[in-house]
Amino acid sequence: MDFVNNLDTDTSLSILSCLDDPSDIVRASAVSRSWRQFAGFAFAVIKYSLSRNLCLKLFHQLSNVDHIVETSNDSNEGSSEAGSSSLMDTRLLEKEHRAYALLARGCMSSPIQSCIADAIIASSTDNFPAESILNTLEERDRIGRTPSYWSSTGQHRTSVPETLLYRLNGDLCVITEINIQPFQAYFQRGRPIYSSHYVRFRLGHHNDNSPNCNNSQDKKGEPGKSSVESNYVWTYTSQEFPMAQENRLQSFKLPEPVLCIGGYILVEFLGRVQTQEMDGQYYICVSHVKVEGRSLAKSFRVENVDDNGKFGLKVLSYSDPKETEEMDAEAGQEMDADAGQTQLRNLEQLLNLLHRHPLEVVNYVWPESDDEYAESEDEA
């Protein structure tokens, strides 16, 4: 039975509202001519905000969208003649529909990729800058003969936590999983692994209204305590995941994809398990941190987040997010950007190396491959 032809408009719209995937609305309009023309199908979708409602089913965080801004055509919305309020309302509904339809495509079909843009700050650093948080973005375990890792300061109590703060490569990112590799000190007796008991993740945005805001997000890797409690607002907090005391990249998959609104992630390490032989204190050390998900940086920007969490959603481009990513990959733009970031981190690693060996003459040669300087742990 074709329910569109046999049921009233309200009942048909109620059925369509049960769809779980916003893209199904587009598929429904292609079923037949009667479906496409159903009560003016496109108008019905727009009037009853089906795209928005289906997006809210996927990510409840979008309920905080206060208004939508387009990079073009917004200036023309106020040019209508006086008394055409119905036309204005229709245009606003159309704009909302366009934005949420694009948002749905990006959240569901954009390629999953690494979402970390930069390392901001660690709650503590034992030997800055040689053991900086920046080292956790380096994919290699060693730069030349020098190990690459972040280390906290030592503590006598196992309950003292540590945090690492990162900026994502977009104001809107759908996060699916986080990968972390604890550091194994192969140069210490017994080759201890400095993991934590548990790890937890927070997603959110910078608090521009904080009275203590001092642009701490620009102080990358600065030693000492960070002010994440006052300068950042966390809209999502994950469960506590147990971390294995093993030298491998461990995957922590979120129970369901989470939309990060604001572009920041805080990694919390809870509970210390390993002492250092020379001082008997507990440390947490990490080699790598990776965040996997879908970035909507080229489509959207978050603006004017207020104290209640309400924000403006700015549409940067209506190009299909998936097609945009594929075109950039073909043009090599992303590879060039990654290469630039890698070169920058290589320079920082070189400074770290010289910091560790200030009295030695170091003939440092950048390895052409990850395995060029690979040595067995026994030789190390």
Disulfide bonds with the S-S distance in Angstrom:
none
